[in-house]
């Protein structure tokens, strides 16, 4: 019996002497091939190109209304009634970034706008018109006796369309507005429609409701216009991301 126990012990030592090194080598190789960016905590890395939502789809947190009319959230969409007024983002100014809005007109055609480069926090609806820029939403400006300088994606009354890819209601449109220093670029449904730089020539004012001419700041507040009960635009996305290697001032 003692002899059998001795032989069993020797056999086990031989087995372990073979198995243990094999597992050690396997573990070393596993660690050797491990992704150096992988961490034990599995915390996801921050994507510097990630879009940051300003509209949460639930309520108006972070936004404030000035002027007539109002905005409200229904079925995940930002809607309005009455006007003319402005809903603006209160907590910061934007520059050197891209702002993306996804919108649709309630009717075949409607009138609204996305305001950028507003120099100071607005207290009424006309200061942003005259001292910021309105990126227009209106596919048929001729219905209001206006011209191409008032078409969707234009800096209202200042630029002429490079193209006209706007979709009528109730189709969705995506508009990306890039603020690159003194340059403003607007892409509508993946087509560039505006490329404007401070100091570029602009036409004279034709109507008293058109903005005053003159330079705008590199950074400013942004807002969404409610134009009136007969001109309603719904927004389902308002997001922003900084330009690469740029920071807001």
ZAZA-887946 format. One record per residue (C-alpha): residue in three letters; x negated, y negated, z negated. Coordinates in steps of 0.02 Angstrom, whole numbers, plus 50000, padded with zeros to 5 digits. Layout:
N
ALAXYZ/...
This chain:
249
UNK500005000050000/UNK498594987949955/UNK497724992150117/UNK499314988350216/UNK499494971550127/UNK497694967350168/UNK497954971450352/UNK499554961050356/UNK498644946150281/UNK497244947450408/UNK498514948550550/UNK499424932850489/UNK497794923050477/UNK497384927650656/UNK499104922250717/UNK499054905550625/UNK497294902150685/UNK497964903050863/UNK499664894550841/UNK499194879550733/UNK497844872550850/UNK499044874450996/UNK500364863650910/UNK499054850950858/UNK498444849451036/UNK500234847851099/UNK500594833850976/UNK498984824851023/UNK499434825951207/UNK501194819751170/UNK500524804551077/UNK499244801751214/UNK500604800651347/UNK501794790351240/UNK502384773751310/UNK501374760451216/UNK502894748951221/UNK503974761551128/UNK504224757850944/UNK504864768450801/UNK506234755850765/UNK506884757050945/UNK507264738350944/UNK507694733151124/UNK506494720851204/UNK507174703451241/UNK507534700551425/UNK506954682751459/UNK508024682351617/UNK509624686951526/UNK511144675851554/UNK511824667751396/UNK513724665951391/UNK514454649251340/UNK516264655051357/UNK516634670151247/UNK518284675051331/UNK519224673451167/UNK519304655351112/UNK518524638151136/UNK517114640051010/UNK515734627651054/UNK516844617251169/UNK517774600851144/UNK519124591951244/UNK519084573551288/UNK520374563951389/UNK522154569151437/UNK522744587051449/UNK521994602151365/UNK521154618951390/UNK521634635751315/UNK521164654151331/UNK522394666951395/UNK522064684851452/UNK520194681851440/UNK520264666751557/UNK519934648451522/UNK521464638951581/UNK522094621051574/UNK523624610251592/UNK523814591651615/UNK522404579551645/UNK521294571751701/UNK520184577151557/UNK518574586251519/UNK518084601151413/UNK516234599751369/UNK514944610651282/UNK514504601551122/UNK512914608851050/UNK511544605151177/UNK510984596951338/UNK510444607251488/UNK509014605051610/UNK507824616551703/UNK509114630351705/UNK510434638851811/UNK512264637651762/UNK513424650751837/UNK515304649151837/UNK516554661651906/UNK518224653851948/UNK519794655152052/UNK521124642952104/UNK522864646252039/UNK523594641152207/UNK522874642352382/UNK521924626452345/UNK521644616852184/UNK520544602752119/UNK519324603451973/UNK517474601651942/UNK515944606951843/UNK515044592051765/UNK513154591651740/UNK511834579151685/UNK513034569451572/UNK511824557651482/UNK512684556551312/UNK514044566051222/UNK515674560451306/UNK517044551651210/UNK518214549151358/UNK518434556551532/UNK517734542951647/UNK515974540851580/UNK515464558251644/UNK516194554051814/UNK515164538251834/UNK513544543051745/UNK513434561851768/UNK513704572751921/UNK515284582251963/UNK515034598252061/UNK516684598152152/UNK517984611952167/UNK519164608052312/UNK519194617652477/UNK520394605652562/UNK519884587752520/UNK520794581552674/UNK522424584452581/UNK521904569952469/UNK521284559552617/UNK519494563552571/UNK518074570452679/UNK516724583852673/UNK515784574352537/UNK517174580352421/UNK517134598952465/UNK516814613252342/UNK515004613852285/UNK514614595752329/UNK513974582752209/UNK515614573652219/UNK515574560152355/UNK513664560952362/UNK513174576252465/UNK513814584452623/UNK514044603452635/UNK512674614152709/UNK514034627452727/UNK515854630452676/UNK515984647752596/UNK517344643252470/UNK518724656152447/UNK520554651052427/UNK521594656152278/UNK521844668552206/UNK520144675352261/UNK518674673652142/UNK517194662252179/UNK515474662152099/UNK514494645952093/UNK512704644352031/UNK512074626851991/UNK510194625451969/UNK509454610451881/UNK507614610251927/UNK506894593951863/UNK507614580251975/UNK508274593152099/UNK510044600352099/UNK510424615752202/UNK512154623452218/UNK512454641052285/UNK514264645852317/UNK514674664252345/UNK512824667752382/UNK512704653552510/UNK511734637452475/UNK512894622652499/UNK511954608352413/UNK510124604052392/UNK509914586652320/UNK508454577552241/UNK508544561352143/UNK508194547052264/UNK508934555652417/UNK510064544052519/UNK511914544552478/UNK513424536152561/UNK514214520352494/UNK515714522052377/UNK517364522852469/UNK518574524252322/UNK518574516652149/UNK518714534052072/UNK517064539352149/UNK515524539052037/UNK514344524452022/UNK512754527152121/UNK511084528552032/UNK509914541151951/UNK510474554151826/UNK509464561351681/UNK508454577351695/UNK509464584851552/UNK511264581951502/UNK512874588951435/UNK513974599851545/UNK515864601251558/UNK517364608151651/UNK518694596551720/UNK520574598751704/UNK521304588551846/UNK523184589851822/UNK524664601651818/UNK524654603252008/UNK522784606852017/UNK522354621651908/UNK520764632051913/UNK520444647151801/UNK518694651451738/UNK518194668751679/UNK516314666051661/UNK515194651751609/UNK513394657551580/UNK511684649451583/UNK509864654851591/UNK508254644751591/UNK507144643651743/UNK505574654151732/UNK504134645251643/UNK505284630551600/UNK506004624151437/UNK507364611651400/UNK506864594951326/
